Amino acid sequence: MIVHLDDDFFPLLEKALKPYNEYEQCKTDQWDGQNYTSEDHPDRSSKACWVDDTNVYELVDGLIQFANKKCEWNLDVDYIEPLQLTKYDVGDFYGWHIDESNWSPGKRENNRIRKISFTVLLNDDFEGGEFEIHTSEKKVIELKKKDIILFHADTPHQVKPVTSGVRHSLVGWTQGPAYK
């Protein structure tokens, strides 16, 4: 589901994110059969700044609940993980991946899993960096500044390489109990 954030909502989000500007090179979790480790990964090049802020959670929670109901997903979700401000410079990308799968038991407390993922595009003064998703077929999603895309966390997706400018986005994941 794609929602365009209105001119009342988006400035509130921008203001809440303003203090967050300490970016680090992104790492990718790797499962070794017993533990997860965080390491550089050849399928990802970007920088991230972690956001753990009640004001931001409150802003995005309404969007998550709206999408969950409107799309009739009706998923049992009750926790938003710390959010990730992501910065893609020229040449940066994030190859095909999923944010969750049921085959990662024990990764989170009480075997909780990510169920809904989302990305908010914070700017549009860049080229490349298209968001692509694979549901029944691969599809490039033409996101514009102020757009949020919400989708099931086990849906394959990627960010294509940025060719000019810098792409900024806010990425998040909502958890719930494992499926039965």
DOPAMI-498134 format. One record per residue: residue number from 1; residue in three letters; x, y, z of N, C-alpha, C in turn. Coordinates in pm, 1 decimal. Atoms other than C-alpha are relative to their C-alpha. Layout:
{NUM, 'ala', {X, Y, Z}, {X, Y, Z}, {X, Y, Z}}
...
END
This chain:
{1, 'met', {84.5, -117.9, 0.0}, {0.0, 0.0, 0.0}, {89.0, 124.1, 0.0}}
{2, 'ile', {-73.2, -126.4, 4.4}, {127.3, 347.0, -87.9}, {-93.8, 111.4, 45.2}}
{3, 'val', {75.4, -114.8, -49.5}, {8.7, 657.1, 96.9}, {88.4, 122.9, -19.2}}
{4, 'his', {-72.2, -127.1, 9.8}, {110.2, 1014.5, 18.9}, {-30.4, 79.1, 126.6}}
{5, 'leu', {16.9, -72.1, -126.3}, {168.1, 1196.8, 347.0}, {-36.9, 145.2, -27.9}}
{6, 'asp', {48.6, -135.1, 28.6}, {-15.6, 1528.0, 360.9}, {92.8, 107.4, 57.7}}
{7, 'asp', {-85.0, -113.6, -36.3}, {132.8, 1872.0, 418.2}, {-8.7, 37.0, 147.8}}
{8, 'asp', {4.6, -18.8, -145.1}, {26.9, 1871.3, 783.9}, {87.1, -104.8, 70.6}}
{9, 'phe', {-69.9, 111.6, -63.4}, {177.7, 1532.0, 868.7}, {150.9, 2.3, -26.9}}
{10, 'phe', {-140.7, 15.5, 37.8}, {508.3, 1536.5, 678.1}, {93.8, 95.3, 74.4}}
{11, 'pro', {-89.4, -87.8, -76.9}, {658.3, 1848.5, 847.3}, {19.8, -46.1, 145.0}}
{12, 'leu', {-14.0, 53.5, -135.4}, {590.7, 1687.6, 1186.7}, {103.2, -112.1, 2.6}}
{13, 'leu', {-96.4, 109.1, 10.6}, {785.2, 1381.0, 1077.4}, {140.8, 55.0, -22.4}}
{14, 'glu', {-131.8, -60.6, 25.8}, {1071.2, 1591.1, 937.3}, {57.6, 63.8, 126.4}}
{15, 'lys', {-45.4, -66.6, -122.4}, {1091.7, 1793.2, 1259.4}, {46.6, -103.3, 103.3}}
{16, 'ala', {-35.8, 104.3, -96.7}, {1098.2, 1476.4, 1474.7}, {129.9, -70.6, -38.4}}
{17, 'leu', {-120.7, 69.2, 47.3}, {1379.4, 1329.4, 1259.4}, {123.8, 90.0, -2.9}}
{18, 'lys', {-109.4, -96.3, 15.0}, {1592.9, 1646.0, 1249.4}, {121.3, -27.2, 89.9}}
{19, 'pro', {-117.5, 21.7, -85.7}, {1814.1, 1558.3, 1552.9}, {85.9, -121.4, -39.4}}
{20, 'tyr', {-70.6, 123.8, 33.8}, {1916.6, 1226.3, 1395.1}, {84.2, 20.3, -126.0}}
{21, 'asn', {-86.9, -25.8, 115.7}, {2219.2, 1274.1, 1170.8}, {136.3, -67.9, 10.7}}
{22, 'glu', {-127.1, 71.3, -13.1}, {2497.6, 1039.4, 1284.9}, {-11.1, -134.6, -72.0}}
{23, 'tyr', {12.2, 117.8, 84.8}, {2518.4, 785.4, 1003.4}, {123.3, -89.1, 10.0}}
{24, 'glu', {-106.4, 99.2, 4.7}, {2724.6, 466.3, 998.6}, {-25.2, -91.9, -118.3}}
{25, 'gln', {13.3, 95.7, 109.4}, {2792.0, 215.6, 722.1}, {-93.5, -112.4, 42.1}}
{26, 'cys', {96.1, 105.9, -31.8}, {2507.8, -38.8, 709.1}, {67.5, -136.1, 0.9}}
{27, 'lys', {-41.6, 140.1, -10.0}, {2570.5, -395.9, 810.0}, {-123.2, -85.6, -25.4}}
{28, 'thr', {109.1, 92.3, 22.5}, {2358.7, -700.7, 733.4}, {13.3, -116.2, 97.0}}
{29, 'asp', {-2.2, 114.2, -91.3}, {2261.7, -969.5, 983.6}, {21.4, -128.6, -78.9}}
{30, 'gln', {-27.4, 130.2, 60.3}, {2397.1, -1312.7, 894.3}, {-27.7, -108.9, 102.9}}
{31, 'trp', {34.3, 110.3, -89.0}, {2264.4, -1636.7, 1046.7}, {100.0, -112.2, -22.1}}
{32, 'asp', {-98.4, 107.5, 13.2}, {2529.2, -1901.7, 1117.9}, {-55.8, -135.3, 44.6}}
{33, 'gly', {63.2, 121.8, -44.5}, {2279.5, -2166.8, 1226.2}, {-34.9, 3.2, 147.9}}
{34, 'gln', {27.8, -12.4, -143.2}, {2286.8, -2066.2, 1592.8}, {-9.9, 144.7, 45.4}}
{35, 'asn', {-4.7, -140.4, -41.4}, {2354.9, -1692.2, 1614.5}, {-2.0, 90.9, -121.5}}
{36, 'tyr', {-8.5, -103.4, 102.0}, {2321.0, -1373.0, 1416.0}, {123.1, 85.0, 26.6}}
{37, 'thr', {-110.7, -93.9, -9.3}, {2623.5, -1159.3, 1344.9}, {-27.9, 111.5, -98.4}}
{38, 'ser', {18.5, -114.0, 88.7}, {2632.1, -817.6, 1183.8}, {131.2, 23.9, -72.3}}
{39, 'glu', {-122.4, -14.6, 77.9}, {2879.5, -776.1, 900.9}, {-28.2, 71.9, -131.6}}
{40, 'asp', {14.7, -59.3, 132.3}, {2944.3, -600.5, 572.7}, {-58.5, -105.2, -93.7}}
{41, 'his', {63.0, 93.7, 91.9}, {2746.3, -754.3, 290.8}, {11.4, 54.8, -141.8}}
{42, 'pro', {-19.3, -50.1, 136.7}, {2815.6, -734.1, -83.3}, {-127.2, 44.6, -70.0}}
{43, 'asp', {126.5, -37.1, 62.7}, {2446.0, -688.4, -162.1}, {-59.1, 127.8, 57.1}}
{44, 'arg', {51.1, -123.1, -60.9}, {2417.9, -364.2, 33.5}, {110.7, 103.1, 15.0}}
{45, 'ser', {-90.9, -112.4, -20.3}, {2586.5, -25.8, 28.5}, {-84.6, 122.8, 30.6}}
{46, 'ser', {73.4, -118.8, -42.9}, {2430.5, 257.8, 228.4}, {44.2, 32.9, 142.0}}
{47, 'lys', {-29.7, -39.8, -137.6}, {2456.2, 442.6, 559.0}, {-132.3, 13.0, 74.6}}
{48, 'ala', {122.3, -5.5, -79.7}, {2206.7, 438.7, 845.8}, {23.7, 73.4, 130.3}}
{49, 'cys', {4.2, -64.3, -130.3}, {2119.4, 636.5, 1154.5}, {-123.6, -56.4, 69.4}}
{50, 'trp', {110.8, 62.8, -70.6}, {1903.7, 463.3, 1415.4}, {-82.6, 103.4, 76.8}}
{51, 'val', {94.7, -91.7, -62.9}, {1595.2, 642.4, 1548.9}, {-84.6, -79.0, 99.8}}
{52, 'asp', {80.6, 60.3, -105.6}, {1444.2, 537.2, 1881.2}, {-68.6, 115.7, 71.2}}
{53, 'asp', {63.6, -123.7, -41.7}, {1194.3, 814.7, 1944.4}, {-151.4, -18.8, 8.7}}
{54, 'thr', {142.8, 17.9, -23.3}, {844.4, 798.3, 2093.1}, {-84.2, 85.2, -94.4}}
{55, 'asn', {77.1, -87.6, 89.6}, {724.2, 1094.9, 1883.4}, {-8.3, -58.4, -140.6}}
{56, 'val', {-0.5, 57.8, 134.8}, {827.1, 924.9, 1559.1}, {-85.2, -126.6, -2.1}}
{57, 'tyr', {82.2, 121.4, -6.2}, {672.6, 593.1, 1667.0}, {-148.5, 35.1, -3.9}}
{58, 'glu', {141.1, -39.5, -2.7}, {344.0, 768.8, 1741.8}, {-46.6, 47.7, -137.2}}
{59, 'leu', {35.4, -47.8, 133.1}, {347.0, 935.1, 1401.0}, {-21.8, -116.1, -97.7}}
{60, 'val', {10.4, 108.0, 98.8}, {405.9, 614.8, 1202.7}, {-98.2, -109.3, 41.8}}
{61, 'asp', {90.2, 106.4, -44.1}, {190.9, 386.1, 1419.0}, {-138.9, 13.3, -62.0}}
{62, 'gly', {131.5, -18.9, 61.2}, {-130.4, 538.3, 1287.3}, {-1.5, -44.1, -145.0}}
{63, 'leu', {-9.6, 42.7, 140.1}, {-14.0, 475.9, 929.7}, {2.8, -152.5, -11.2}}
{64, 'ile', {-8.9, 146.0, 0.4}, {71.2, 115.1, 1009.4}, {-136.5, -61.8, 29.1}}
{65, 'gln', {131.7, 53.3, -35.8}, {-264.6, 51.6, 1175.8}, {-101.2, 22.9, -112.5}}
{66, 'phe', {88.5, -30.0, 113.5}, {-446.8, 221.5, 885.1}, {21.0, -101.0, -112.0}}
{67, 'ala', {-29.2, 93.9, 108.9}, {-269.4, 3.3, 625.3}, {-42.5, -141.5, 37.9}}
{68, 'asn', {35.1, 134.5, -45.7}, {-320.8, -313.5, 831.2}, {-150.2, -24.7, -13.5}}
{69, 'lys', {145.7, 12.4, 9.7}, {-695.1, -248.4, 840.1}, {-48.0, 16.0, -144.5}}
{70, 'lys', {45.8, -31.0, 136.0}, {-743.0, -95.0, 492.2}, {31.3, -112.8, -98.9}}
{71, 'cys', {-41.1, 109.3, 89.5}, {-552.2, -377.3, 319.2}, {-57.5, -134.6, 44.2}}
{72, 'glu', {59.1, 120.3, -57.0}, {-741.2, -631.2, 533.3}, {104.6, -106.4, 30.7}}
{73, 'trp', {-102.5, 94.6, -44.2}, {-413.0, -786.2, 649.5}, {-39.0, -54.2, 136.6}}
{74, 'asn', {42.1, 37.8, -135.2}, {-545.4, -789.4, 1006.5}, {108.0, -78.3, 74.6}}
{75, 'leu', {-113.2, 65.9, -65.5}, {-201.8, -887.8, 1133.4}, {8.3, 41.5, 146.0}}
{76, 'asp', {-19.6, -26.4, -142.4}, {-133.4, -912.8, 1504.4}, {136.3, 67.7, 15.8}}
{77, 'val', {-123.2, -78.0, -15.0}, {126.5, -634.0, 1537.3}, {-16.3, 94.4, 117.9}}
{78, 'asp', {11.8, -82.8, -119.4}, {207.1, -444.4, 1852.6}, {130.9, 65.9, 41.6}}
{79, 'tyr', {-128.6, -58.5, -38.3}, {567.5, -323.8, 1846.4}, {72.9, 49.9, -124.7}}
{80, 'ile', {-81.0, -56.7, 108.0}, {765.4, -91.7, 1618.8}, {145.4, -2.6, 45.9}}
{81, 'glu', {-143.2, 4.8, -30.8}, {1138.2, -161.0, 1615.3}, {61.1, 139.3, -15.4}}
{82, 'pro', {-69.7, -124.9, 31.0}, {1388.6, 125.4, 1627.9}, {8.5, 18.0, -151.9}}
{83, 'leu', {7.8, -31.1, 143.2}, {1365.6, 295.6, 1289.9}, {137.5, 33.0, -55.3}}
{84, 'gln', {-127.6, -22.5, 66.7}, {1641.0, 342.9, 1037.3}, {-13.6, 113.4, -101.6}}
{85, 'leu', {-15.8, -102.1, 102.9}, {1714.3, 667.9, 857.7}, {109.5, -52.5, -91.8}}
{86, 'thr', {-97.2, 57.3, 92.9}, {1891.2, 545.6, 546.1}, {39.6, 104.4, -102.1}}
{87, 'lys', {-58.0, -96.3, 93.9}, {2118.3, 750.2, 324.6}, {73.5, -78.4, -108.4}}
{88, 'tyr', {-62.8, 64.7, 114.9}, {2213.0, 629.7, -23.2}, {71.3, 107.0, -82.6}}
{89, 'asp', {-78.2, -88.8, 85.1}, {2495.8, 821.4, -191.0}, {7.8, -60.3, -140.6}}
{90, 'val', {-15.6, 49.6, 136.5}, {2579.3, 783.0, -561.6}, {68.3, -137.5, 4.3}}
{91, 'gly', {-51.8, 136.6, 5.3}, {2639.2, 412.8, -630.9}, {-54.1, -90.2, 108.8}}
{92, 'asp', {53.6, 82.4, -108.2}, {2471.1, 296.4, -308.8}, {-129.7, -67.7, -43.8}}
{93, 'phe', {114.6, 82.8, 35.8}, {2197.4, 32.0, -325.7}, {-25.8, -98.6, 113.3}}
{94, 'tyr', {26.5, 112.7, -88.2}, {2035.1, -252.9, -135.4}, {-65.7, -106.4, -86.6}}
{95, 'gly', {48.4, 106.7, 87.9}, {1993.5, -573.2, -338.6}, {-122.1, -71.3, 55.1}}
{96, 'trp', {120.2, 73.8, -35.9}, {1701.7, -813.0, -325.0}, {15.3, -62.5, 138.3}}
{97, 'his', {1.3, 56.8, -134.8}, {1614.9, -913.3, 31.7}, {-143.3, -1.4, 53.4}}
{98, 'ile', {125.2, -6.1, -74.4}, {1328.0, -979.6, 267.9}, {35.8, 44.8, 141.6}}
{99, 'asp', {-25.4, -50.0, -135.1}, {1294.2, -825.2, 611.8}, {-29.6, -103.7, 107.0}}
{100, 'glu', {32.6, 104.1, -98.7}, {1162.7, -1138.1, 780.9}, {-41.0, -127.2, -70.6}}
{101, 'ser', {54.7, 127.9, 43.9}, {1087.6, -1500.9, 735.0}, {-24.1, -84.0, 124.2}}
{102, 'asn', {30.2, 85.0, -115.2}, {947.3, -1766.1, 963.9}, {111.9, -97.1, 33.5}}
{103, 'trp', {-108.0, 95.3, -27.8}, {1271.1, -1964.1, 944.0}, {110.0, 60.2, 86.8}}
{104, 'ser', {-102.5, -58.4, -87.8}, {1456.1, -1736.6, 1186.4}, {-43.6, -5.4, 146.7}}
{105, 'pro', {44.5, 9.7, -139.3}, {1343.8, -1872.9, 1525.0}, {106.8, 48.5, 96.3}}
{106, 'gly', {-92.7, -43.0, -103.7}, {1496.6, -1716.8, 1830.5}, {72.9, 129.1, -28.5}}
{107, 'lys', {-69.7, -125.1, 31.1}, {1615.4, -1401.5, 1656.7}, {-46.7, 111.3, 92.6}}
{108, 'arg', {55.8, -102.5, -86.0}, {1384.7, -1186.0, 1867.8}, {-63.5, -64.9, 122.9}}
{109, 'glu', {60.2, 47.4, -124.2}, {1245.4, -1219.3, 2217.6}, {-135.9, -65.6, -25.7}}
{110, 'asn', {126.3, 74.1, 10.8}, {957.4, -1470.0, 2247.3}, {-33.1, -42.2, -142.8}}
{111, 'asn', {16.9, 43.6, 139.8}, {1010.1, -1575.7, 1882.0}, {-89.2, 94.1, -81.5}}
{112, 'arg', {77.4, -99.1, 74.7}, {843.6, -1255.1, 1762.4}, {60.5, 17.2, -138.8}}
{113, 'ile', {-48.4, -18.5, 136.7}, {870.9, -1175.7, 1392.7}, {-44.9, 135.7, -54.2}}
{114, 'arg', {41.9, -118.5, 73.5}, {857.6, -875.9, 1165.6}, {-115.3, -39.8, -91.2}}
{115, 'lys', {116.0, 30.6, 83.1}, {522.5, -862.7, 989.5}, {-27.5, 107.5, -104.0}}
{116, 'ile', {22.0, -109.7, 94.7}, {490.8, -518.5, 827.6}, {126.6, 83.1, -7.5}}
{117, 'ser', {-113.8, -88.5, 25.6}, {776.5, -322.4, 673.2}, {-51.7, 126.2, -66.8}}
{118, 'phe', {39.5, -121.7, 69.5}, {761.0, 33.6, 550.4}, {121.7, 85.7, -31.9}}
{119, 'thr', {-101.1, -96.9, 40.5}, {968.5, 296.8, 375.0}, {-69.6, 131.3, -30.1}}
{120, 'val', {47.0, -134.8, 30.8}, {902.9, 671.9, 373.2}, {110.6, 67.2, -80.0}}
{121, 'leu', {-98.4, -72.8, 79.1}, {1080.1, 861.3, 95.2}, {0.9, 145.3, 47.6}}
{122, 'leu', {-10.5, -132.0, -62.5}, {1208.4, 1185.3, 252.3}, {41.8, 110.4, -95.9}}
{123, 'asn', {-39.3, -102.4, 97.6}, {1338.6, 1361.6, -59.7}, {-16.6, -56.4, -140.3}}
{124, 'asp', {9.8, 46.3, 138.4}, {1323.5, 1347.0, -437.2}, {100.6, 69.8, -91.5}}
{125, 'asp', {-101.0, -69.3, 81.1}, {1628.3, 1545.2, -550.3}, {120.0, -92.1, -25.4}}
{126, 'phe', {-101.8, 98.5, 36.0}, {1820.3, 1236.4, -667.2}, {-51.4, -76.6, -121.8}}
{127, 'glu', {39.5, 85.5, 111.8}, {1817.6, 998.3, -963.6}, {42.2, -142.3, 31.5}}
{128, 'gly', {-23.4, 140.2, -33.6}, {1813.1, 619.8, -959.5}, {-65.9, -27.3, 134.0}}
{129, 'gly', {50.9, 29.7, -132.7}, {1745.8, 461.9, -621.4}, {-145.8, -43.3, 2.3}}
{130, 'glu', {138.9, 42.9, 6.2}, {1413.8, 317.8, -736.8}, {-25.2, -114.6, 97.2}}
{131, 'phe', {43.8, 108.0, -87.3}, {1224.6, 93.4, -495.4}, {-68.7, -103.1, -88.7}}
{132, 'glu', {59.5, 106.6, 79.7}, {1140.7, -240.6, -654.7}, {-48.2, -109.5, 94.8}}
{133, 'ile', {60.3, 101.8, -85.2}, {916.2, -506.7, -504.9}, {-42.6, -117.5, -86.6}}
{134, 'his', {38.6, 119.3, 75.3}, {836.3, -863.0, -609.0}, {-115.0, -68.7, 72.1}}
{135, 'thr', {115.7, 70.4, -53.9}, {484.0, -977.8, -532.4}, {-30.4, -111.3, -100.5}}
{136, 'ser', {24.3, 99.9, 104.4}, {334.4, -1171.3, -824.2}, {96.9, 18.9, -116.7}}
{137, 'glu', {-102.9, -30.2, 100.9}, {593.4, -1002.7, -1049.9}, {85.5, 114.1, 52.5}}
{138, 'lys', {-85.1, -111.3, -40.5}, {881.7, -758.8, -1017.3}, {-63.2, 129.6, -48.4}}
{139, 'lys', {64.5, -126.4, 35.0}, {754.8, -402.7, -1012.7}, {76.9, 115.1, 62.6}}
{140, 'val', {-61.7, -121.5, -51.3}, {933.7, -69.1, -980.3}, {-111.4, 90.2, 50.2}}
{141, 'ile', {99.5, -88.7, -60.1}, {738.2, 155.6, -746.7}, {54.8, 142.5, -8.4}}
{142, 'glu', {-41.6, -138.7, 17.3}, {763.7, 523.1, -839.4}, {-36.1, 80.4, 124.9}}
{143, 'leu', {23.6, -77.3, -121.7}, {789.7, 674.0, -491.8}, {42.0, 145.0, -20.6}}
{144, 'lys', {-31.8, -142.1, 0.6}, {787.0, 1050.2, -455.8}, {20.4, 44.7, 144.2}}
{145, 'lys', {-17.0, -55.8, -133.5}, {887.6, 1265.1, -160.3}, {-135.6, 1.3, 70.1}}
{146, 'lys', {118.5, 7.1, -85.6}, {630.6, 1218.6, 120.4}, {-82.0, -127.8, -19.7}}
{147, 'asp', {70.9, 126.2, 16.8}, {524.6, 870.8, -0.9}, {50.9, -101.1, 101.8}}
{148, 'ile', {-35.4, 113.9, -83.9}, {518.6, 575.3, 236.4}, {-56.7, -124.8, -66.8}}
{149, 'ile', {46.1, 129.1, 48.6}, {499.5, 218.8, 109.7}, {5.1, -96.8, 118.0}}
{150, 'leu', {10.9, 99.2, -107.1}, {384.3, -47.3, 355.8}, {-26.5, -134.8, -65.8}}
{151, 'phe', {11.5, 131.0, 63.6}, {413.2, -418.6, 274.5}, {36.0, -108.7, 100.6}}
{152, 'his', {-34.6, 113.6, -86.2}, {446.2, -763.3, 428.4}, {151.5, -14.1, 6.3}}
{153, 'ala', {-144.8, 5.0, -22.0}, {794.7, -806.9, 576.4}, {67.2, -116.4, -71.0}}
{154, 'asp', {-60.3, 112.2, 71.6}, {845.9, -1134.3, 387.8}, {-9.9, 17.2, -152.0}}
{155, 'thr', {8.0, -29.4, 142.8}, {802.5, -965.6, 47.6}, {137.3, 43.4, -51.3}}
{156, 'pro', {-129.3, -41.1, 54.9}, {1123.4, -947.9, -162.0}, {-7.0, 142.9, -55.6}}
{157, 'his', {-7.0, -138.2, 49.7}, {1228.5, -589.6, -240.1}, {146.4, 43.5, -6.3}}
{158, 'gln', {-134.6, -54.0, 11.6}, {1533.0, -381.7, -328.4}, {-5.2, 149.6, -27.1}}
{159, 'val', {-19.3, -139.0, 41.4}, {1663.2, -27.6, -377.2}, {110.9, -2.6, -103.5}}
{160, 'lys', {-98.4, -0.5, 108.4}, {1840.0, 16.4, -708.9}, {106.1, 107.7, 25.7}}
{161, 'pro', {-107.4, -97.0, -24.0}, {2168.8, 210.2, -725.6}, {-42.0, 144.8, -29.8}}
{162, 'val', {20.6, -143.4, 21.4}, {2150.7, 588.3, -690.4}, {101.4, 45.6, -103.6}}
{163, 'thr', {-90.2, -44.5, 107.0}, {2297.4, 755.3, -1000.3}, {42.0, 145.7, 13.7}}
{164, 'ser', {-42.2, -136.7, -32.0}, {2304.3, 1118.3, -883.3}, {-79.6, 48.8, 121.1}}
{165, 'gly', {63.9, -51.7, -120.4}, {2223.1, 1308.9, -566.0}, {12.1, -98.6, 115.7}}
{166, 'val', {0.8, 85.1, -119.1}, {2152.6, 1148.0, -228.5}, {-145.2, -32.8, 33.2}}
{167, 'arg', {135.5, 47.5, -33.4}, {1842.7, 939.2, -146.5}, {-9.9, -16.1, 151.4}}
{168, 'his', {24.4, 11.7, -143.6}, {1704.6, 970.9, 209.4}, {-135.5, -67.7, 22.8}}
{169, 'ser', {125.5, 67.3, -31.2}, {1441.6, 738.5, 352.9}, {-3.2, -37.1, 147.7}}
{170, 'leu', {21.1, 52.1, -133.9}, {1297.2, 627.3, 683.7}, {-58.3, -139.0, -17.8}}
{171, 'val', {40.6, 139.2, 15.5}, {1262.0, 249.9, 712.8}, {-37.8, -55.0, 136.0}}
{172, 'gly', {40.9, 57.7, -126.5}, {1078.5, 55.3, 978.9}, {-65.7, -135.5, -15.3}}
{173, 'trp', {55.4, 135.0, -6.6}, {943.6, -280.4, 1084.7}, {-89.0, -10.4, 122.6}}
{174, 'thr', {92.9, 21.9, -109.8}, {646.8, -377.5, 1298.9}, {-4.3, -148.9, 30.0}}
{175, 'gln', {-5.0, 139.1, -43.3}, {660.4, -698.0, 1499.5}, {-132.6, -45.2, 60.8}}
{176, 'gly', {110.1, 64.9, -70.0}, {405.7, -938.7, 1634.5}, {40.5, -142.7, 32.0}}
{177, 'pro', {-31.0, 138.8, -31.0}, {388.7, -1294.3, 1764.3}, {12.9, -81.8, -127.4}}
{178, 'ala', {-17.5, 88.5, 116.5}, {497.1, -1572.5, 1528.1}, {-135.7, -53.3, -46.0}}
{179, 'tyr', {123.3, 58.5, 54.6}, {228.7, -1711.4, 1298.1}, {-17.8, -140.9, 54.3}}
{180, 'lys', {29.8, 134.6, -51.2}, {57.2, -2026.8, 1415.5}, {-43.2, -90.0, -111.2}}
END
